[in-house]
Structures are given as C-alpha cells and as structure tokens.
C-alpha cells in the first residue's frame, strides 16, 4: 500500500505540473507559428506520458484483482488434491460426487503479522462468519503457517509457526520418520525438529512435511528442508529445518477445515469420561 500511495502522489504532482506548463504554453503559442509547432509536439509527448501513468495505475488495480482470482483458484486446487489423495480408500464402484472429503480450505488475507517477538501472532480477515473455528490449521501456497488461536466474527488470530508455544508434528518424507517441530525464538527462516532416532540416515535437503497425526493439517503439507543436524544426548537427532515459507511476505493464506473434527472431539470427550 505504501508503494501505491507514493505512486498516486507522484501521479498527481505530475498532473499539476502538466496543467501549469499548459498555461505557459498557451501564452507562448501566441508569439509565432514556429513556436506553435514545437509546443504542440511537447504537448503530444506530455499527453503520452500522462496516458502511460493512467494505464500503469489501472494495471495496478487490475493486478490486485488477478491475484485474488489466482488465490481462489489455488484454494480450489488444494481442495481437489486433498480429495484425490483420499480416493484409494474408496472402492471405484462406490465413487461418486457424494464421497465426503476430509478437508477443505477457507481463503483469507493476512492483515497483521508480527516477526520480531518471541510469541508471534498473525491476524486474518476471516472469522466465524467465514467458517473459521479455533485450532484450525493455516497454510499458504508455500507451506505451513500456524494454527488458529482466537476467533471473532470476521477476524481471527493465528499462533504462528514462529512461536515456541505451538508445536506441530513433522515427518522426514524420504524416511517416514516423525518428530515434533518447535521454534527456538531466534531465526524466522528456521525451526527445530527433534525425536528422530539416530539410526535414521538423514541428508541435507531432505523434505519435511506434516505427519498427518493431527486434525489441523492433512498429511504431506510441505514445511521445509533439513539444513543441519547432530545427535542430541546420544539418542535422537536435533535437526535444523529451513522453512519454505518466508513469513515476511505472507498475504494470501488458507484456513483448513476438517470435516471430521467435530465427530472426533465428541468421541474423545466420551472416552475421557
């Protein structure tokens, strides 16, 4: 928005300059035919620049509309991919459009995002009215973002992955090894993974994805890649994960709806009695 503001200010300054120059030109045009032709050439050039500025301004707002359309298309694509992943569990003869999908996605925008605190939060422009509830997972097109913490009518607060109070379970995709991820509070481009046994052969660059052992995230959502690792206390690895998401540039995100969460919560509540 700051760039847009600067653009508009400069654009209006240019228009004012053009008006005053036109007044001066009018006075000069009264003096000679030679000056008249030269001035007309300058006017044509100035008109071309003005039209270019107007075209650029229109393009800016058109680009915003295109971005929204792409974000919606991406949401639909993610929903379809999740649906297709679940199909092997269904017999082909039973497949039809009524097959329930475990997850769907609510599109939202980031309106505030802290990065320089120990407990970072994100505010989204989607809340109860849009179907968001507490503990839903949040992702972007680049990977995991966090989980919903508080929900209001049209806004919600997300506990960012850059927050040591929020742990999620990750999986080394190549080996299938699981472990919790937790942010150290220092580097916004990295998080730490623990609990992977030392007999597992790790490689730098191994992909880390969501494990699927959570109602917040489907299995296989990209988190990042293995950067460095060492054996911690002689039993398991301490793994440094480079996050795929650049949290400094978050804008369009997707809140994950799990259709089975309510049923699971009911069963869990009964079993704990």
C-alpha positions as semicolon CSV with decimal commas, in nm:
position;residue;x (nm);y (nm);z (nm)
1;X;0,000;0,000;0,000
2;X;0,292;0,235;0,068
3;X;0,414;0,192;-0,291
4;X;0,063;0,263;-0,419
5;X;0,047;0,581;-0,207
6;X;0,379;0,704;-0,344
7;X;0,266;0,626;-0,697
8;X;-0,058;0,826;-0,657
9;X;0,124;1,124;-0,502
10;X;0,376;1,134;-0,785
11;X;0,098;1,091;-1,039
12;X;-0,096;1,394;-0,905
13;X;0,221;1,604;-0,884
14;X;0,280;1,526;-1,249
15;X;-0,074;1,633;-1,342
16;X;-0,034;1,966;-1,159
17;X;0,293;2,024;-1,340
18;X;0,124;1,949;-1,673
19;X;-0,158;2,198;-1,607
20;X;0,079;2,482;-1,521
21;X;0,301;2,401;-1,814
22;X;-0,002;2,409;-2,043
23;X;-0,088;2,762;-1,926
24;X;0,262;2,877;-2,006
25;X;0,248;2,703;-2,340
26;X;-0,072;2,881;-2,429
27;X;0,091;3,217;-2,377
28;X;0,393;3,119;-2,584
29;X;0,177;2,993;-2,868
30;X;0,052;3,342;-2,934
31;X;0,401;3,459;-3,043
32;X;0,492;3,260;-3,358
33;X;0,392;2,967;-3,578
34;X;0,732;2,803;-3,531
35;X;0,689;2,802;-3,158
36;X;0,336;2,679;-3,211
37;X;0,452;2,359;-3,385
38;X;0,726;2,300;-3,128
39;X;0,483;2,346;-2,843
40;X;0,230;2,110;-2,999
41;X;0,499;1,843;-3,018
42;X;0,572;1,889;-2,647
43;X;0,202;1,866;-2,568
44;X;0,170;1,540;-2,760
45;X;0,468;1,397;-2,573
46;X;0,323;1,508;-2,239
47;X;-0,012;1,353;-2,325
48;X;0,162;1,027;-2,399
49;X;0,331;1,025;-2,059
50;X;0,002;1,104;-1,884
51;X;-0,174;0,819;-2,064
52;X;0,109;0,589;-1,964
53;X;0,069;0,686;-1,600
54;X;-0,306;0,626;-1,616
55;X;-0,250;0,290;-1,780
56;X;0,000;0,192;-1,508
57;X;-0,247;0,290;-1,237
58;X;-0,521;0,082;-1,399
59;X;-0,280;-0,211;-1,431
60;X;-0,200;-0,194;-1,059
61;X;-0,563;-0,236;-0,955
62;X;-0,620;-0,498;-1,224
63;X;-0,322;-0,694;-1,090
64;X;-0,481;-0,695;-0,744
65;X;-0,794;-0,849;-0,893
66;X;-0,587;-1,109;-1,078
67;X;-0,406;-1,202;-0,754
68;X;-0,740;-1,261;-0,581
69;X;-0,856;-1,483;-0,866
70;X;-0,533;-1,683;-0,854
71;X;-0,565;-1,726;-0,477
72;X;-0,918;-1,861;-0,519
73;X;-0,806;-2,095;-0,796
74;X;-0,525;-2,217;-0,571
75;X;-0,775;-2,286;-0,291
76;X;-0,989;-2,493;-0,526
77;X;-0,686;-2,682;-0,650
78;X;-0,572;-2,768;-0,295
79;X;-0,922;-2,894;-0,211
80;X;-0,921;-3,117;-0,518
81;X;-0,572;-3,252;-0,446
82;X;-0,676;-3,343;-0,090
83;X;-0,987;-3,513;-0,226
84;X;-0,788;-3,716;-0,478
85;X;-0,543;-3,831;-0,209
86;X;-0,833;-3,989;-0,022
87;X;-0,976;-4,181;-0,319
88;X;-0,765;-4,501;-0,287
89;X;-0,955;-4,581;0,033
90;X;-1,282;-4,590;-0,162
91;X;-1,385;-4,870;-0,396
92;X;-1,419;-4,750;-0,752
93;X;-1,777;-4,877;-0,772
94;X;-1,867;-4,655;-0,478
95;X;-1,706;-4,341;-0,612
96;X;-1,934;-4,050;-0,693
97;X;-1,958;-3,681;-0,617
98;X;-2,104;-3,751;-0,273
99;X;-1,780;-3,901;-0,142
100;X;-1,701;-3,692;0,167
101;X;-1,374;-3,508;0,171
102;X;-1,182;-3,485;0,496
103;X;-1,050;-3,133;0,441
104;X;-1,145;-2,812;0,269
105;X;-0,996;-2,462;0,263
106;X;-1,115;-2,112;0,354
107;X;-0,929;-1,833;0,177
108;X;-0,810;-1,541;0,392
109;X;-0,569;-1,249;0,388
110;X;-0,306;-1,154;0,642
111;X;-0,386;-0,810;0,786
112;X;-0,120;-0,812;1,057
113;X;0,187;-1,029;1,112
114;X;0,449;-0,997;1,386
115;X;0,801;-1,128;1,328
116;X;1,022;-0,969;1,593
117;X;0,862;-1,115;1,906
118;X;0,916;-1,440;2,089
119;X;0,547;-1,528;2,060
120;X;0,447;-1,417;1,712
121;X;0,086;-1,385;1,601
122;X;-0,096;-1,332;1,272
123;X;-0,436;-1,168;1,221
124;X;-0,656;-1,283;0,932
125;X;-0,960;-1,117;0,773
126;X;-1,173;-1,430;0,820
127;X;-1,362;-1,540;1,131
128;X;-1,680;-1,710;1,248
129;X;-1,886;-1,567;0,963
130;X;-1,650;-1,729;0,715
131;X;-1,646;-2,067;0,895
132;X;-1,322;-2,034;1,092
133;X;-1,302;-2,202;1,434
134;X;-1,028;-2,244;1,691
135;X;-0,743;-2,492;1,630
136;X;-0,781;-2,496;1,252
137;X;-0,455;-2,522;1,063
138;X;-0,338;-2,236;0,841
139;X;-0,115;-2,274;0,537
140;X;0,000;-2,071;0,238
141;X;0,092;-2,190;-0,109
142;X;0,448;-2,232;0,027
143;X;0,372;-2,439;0,337
144;X;0,257;-2,440;0,699
145;X;0,182;-2,105;0,866
146;X;0,032;-2,192;1,207
147;X;-0,297;-2,268;1,383
148;X;-0,598;-2,056;1,472
149;X;-0,594;-1,935;1,832
150;X;-0,882;-1,689;1,872
151;X;-1,185;-1,628;1,651
152;X;-1,409;-1,320;1,618
153;X;-1,694;-1,252;1,378
154;X;-1,485;-1,152;1,077
155;X;-1,127;-1,184;1,202
156;X;-0,913;-1,450;1,366
157;X;-0,577;-1,468;1,540
158;X;-0,326;-1,732;1,438
159;X;-0,042;-1,864;1,652
160;X;0,240;-1,851;1,401
161;X;0,486;-2,134;1,345
162;X;0,732;-1,872;1,471
163;X;0,605;-1,922;1,824
164;X;0,761;-2,168;2,073
165;X;0,421;-2,244;2,229
166;X;0,296;-2,402;1,907
167;X;0,435;-2,745;1,819
168;X;0,334;-2,946;1,514
169;X;0,438;-3,295;1,412
170;X;0,662;-3,321;1,110
171;X;0,782;-3,611;0,900
172;X;1,101;-3,664;0,703
173;X;0,939;-3,751;0,371
174;X;1,217;-3,976;0,241
175;X;1,248;-4,191;0,556
176;X;0,899;-4,161;0,705
177;X;1,049;-4,064;1,045
178;X;0,836;-3,847;1,273
179;X;0,918;-3,577;1,524
180;X;0,781;-3,256;1,680
181;X;0,884;-2,916;1,546
182;X;0,935;-2,618;1,773
183;X;1,068;-2,268;1,705
184;X;1,373;-2,158;1,904
185;X;1,271;-1,792;1,901
186;X;1,576;-1,669;1,709
187;X;1,564;-1,715;1,333
188;X;1,245;-1,655;1,131
189;X;1,373;-1,876;0,847
190;X;1,439;-2,187;1,061
191;X;1,271;-2,414;1,315
192;X;1,393;-2,722;1,503
193;X;1,285;-3,085;1,485
194;X;1,358;-3,348;1,749
195;X;1,276;-3,707;1,832
196;X;1,414;-3,872;1,517
197;X;1,621;-4,181;1,616
198;X;1,992;-4,163;1,545
199;X;1,989;-4,480;1,334
200;X;1,791;-4,297;1,065
201;X;2,015;-4,184;0,779
202;X;1,950;-3,815;0,722
203;X;2,063;-3,599;0,432
204;X;2,081;-3,226;0,396
205;X;1,793;-3,114;0,178
206;X;1,552;-3,388;0,290
207;X;1,194;-3,264;0,263
208;X;0,994;-3,222;0,584
209;X;0,613;-3,239;0,563
210;X;0,319;-3,261;0,803
211;X;0,282;-3,607;0,951
212;X;-0,097;-3,634;0,931
213;X;-0,110;-3,713;1,305
214;X;-0,320;-3,405;1,362
215;X;-0,671;-3,283;1,292
216;X;-0,532;-2,944;1,193
217;X;-0,327;-3,046;0,888
218;X;-0,358;-3,311;0,618
219;X;-0,058;-3,537;0,570
220;X;0,209;-3,416;0,332
221;X;0,184;-3,036;0,358
222;X;0,532;-2,902;0,289
223;X;0,714;-2,740;0,583
224;X;1,077;-2,709;0,477
225;X;1,404;-2,893;0,425
226;X;1,674;-3,036;0,650
227;X;1,953;-2,782;0,686
228;X;2,182;-2,918;0,960
229;X;2,159;-3,199;1,217
230;X;2,351;-3,362;1,501
231;X;2,291;-3,635;1,760
232;X;2,146;-3,482;2,074
233;X;2,215;-3,656;2,408
234;X;2,321;-3,974;2,236
235;X;1,975;-4,094;2,132
236;X;1,797;-3,872;1,883
237;X;1,877;-3,603;1,629
238;X;1,846;-3,231;1,676
239;X;1,754;-3,116;1,325
240;X;1,757;-2,762;1,191
241;X;1,477;-2,715;0,937
242;X;1,486;-2,435;0,683
243;X;1,126;-2,319;0,645
244;X;0,991;-2,296;0,293
245;X;0,757;-2,015;0,394
246;X;0,904;-1,666;0,403
247;X;0,690;-1,518;0,681
248;X;0,792;-1,165;0,581
249;X;0,585;-1,191;0,264
250;X;0,267;-1,365;0,383
251;X;-0,052;-1,231;0,227
252;X;-0,291;-1,494;0,089
253;X;-0,337;-1,791;0,326
254;X;-0,579;-2,083;0,360
255;X;-0,754;-2,198;0,677
256;X;-0,806;-2,575;0,679
257;X;-1,147;-2,717;0,759
258;X;-1,152;-3,076;0,888
259;X;-1,500;-3,220;0,835
260;X;-1,441;-3,494;1,092
261;X;-1,309;-3,279;1,378
262;X;-1,646;-3,236;1,549
263;X;-1,709;-3,611;1,542
264;X;-1,359;-3,681;1,675
265;X;-1,398;-3,427;1,957
266;X;-1,726;-3,590;2,060
267;X;-1,570;-3,937;2,072
268;X;-1,269;-3,801;2,261
269;X;-1,489;-3,631;2,517
270;X;-1,687;-3,952;2,579
271;X;-1,376;-4,170;2,604
272;X;-1,219;-3,943;2,865
273;X;-1,518;-3,962;3,099
